[in-house]
Amino acid sequence: MAEQNGTINYVALAQAPRLLMECELKPLQGHRFQPTGFSDLGPARYTAPDGTEMLLVESAQSVANRLEAAIWDEADDNLIEPLRGLPFILVKQGDRRLTNSILEAHRINSPYILEGGDKKVYDELKKGAAGMEKGAVDIRALAKLILRYDPNAVLHGVFLAKSNLAGGRLRMTRLISGFIEAQGAAPAESGGVKDDRVDPSGDTKKGFGNVPFPRTEFTA
């Protein structure tokens, strides 16, 4: 960040093409924490060039999910009060609010939005993307198109992977992103047991009996 005498130089930031912020974090309670995990990898551990043991605590995807959760009011099933009025795509099943483009993992590219019986959104996107079938995709035009339906999808990116939409090439990278890494990471092994107070030796395959389990957290 641009600084001047220890304060932020907002004049310089007005012309900056991007803003990078870095801050130090620590667990809110104790020293242990649970990092993000991947089904085929487990925790993302790696070694930095200087030999420091590193750990990916929150990926860009999980940070995006947390940022989106911060603008959503679960109790009212709507955007938080200061943001109400911004467009997003709501999917309904009868009178029931089923899901929406802010909560869906792939935002506007959700199958509930583009693959359902109601083709209104798909048809509008196809109409708006007319002319992008060949040549380089006009990202500015694509951003204007997506902005009409969900500004959140412009901020966090979207990939309209449908062959009938400009050959599946309509992709916007994230405008805002983040990640959390831990330095000097080391595992903190623990565990527990699902206790069956009636029959500890029962058939565990059917949910009976005592079932011990491991837990791997980290400290850094």
Secondary structure, DSSP 8 states (H G I E B T S, - for coil): --EETTEE-HHHHHT-S----------SSSSEE---EETTTEE-EEE-TTS-EEEEEE-HHHHHHHHHHHTEETTTTEE-GGGTTS---EEEETTEEEEETTTSTTGGG-HHHHSSS--HHHHHHHHHTTT-SSSS--HHHHHHHHHHH-HHHHHH-EEE--TTTGGGTEEE--SS---EEEES-EEEEEEEEE--SS-TTS-GGGT-S-EEEEEEEEE-
